[in-house]
Amino acid sequence: MSREIRQSGPHWRRVMGALANRDARTAYAQIVLGAKQDLSSTLAGQRRDRAIAALLDAGLVERTAGNELEASESIFRDLLTQQPKRQPQTGVARFMRLGRIDRYPANQAERKELLAWIAAETFEPGEELTERKVNERLLSYTDDVVLLRRYMIDFGVLERTPSGSSYFRPKDG
């Protein structure tokens, strides 16, 4: 179900993925600082090649005309320009951040509205799913799927079969 969408230009996940790798961080630090020391003395063979490939793919470094590596001058500025401008939020969007639940509304009517919206986005009416499938789908909204699932049942936007073996969104809800 998860498919990586390749975007043009740098993407923050690729940058963070590269910087999460110790070898890539070491290589990046040496390139940024202009260390005269050859990368091969710190990193050997395939480790060096993988680190450099990750840095190049993330856009953190570039090759010069002389085939030397240099730190990108614009990578972080480019990443920041990709951020959407914040608009005043209304409706359920007030309780979401980056497509995930940031907080649950204290107002019961607003909480039900949020839960009903998530249910409508996630489940087809009458579609019967195992608890595992429900949890997998709810994981895109929160890490605490048990709490979200419980709220959905308590507010009637999701129901459990009498046997307790599966869940479904009511056709009228």
Secondary structure, DSSP 8 states (H G I E B T S, - for coil): -------SS--HHHHHHHHHSHHHHHHHHHHHTT--S-HHHHS-HHHHHHHHHHHHHHTSEEE-TTS-EEE-SSHHHHHHHTS-------GGGGGEETTEE----SSHHHHHHHHHHHHHHH--BT-EEEHHHHHHHHTTT-S-HHHHHHHHHHTTSSEE-TTSSEEEB-TT-
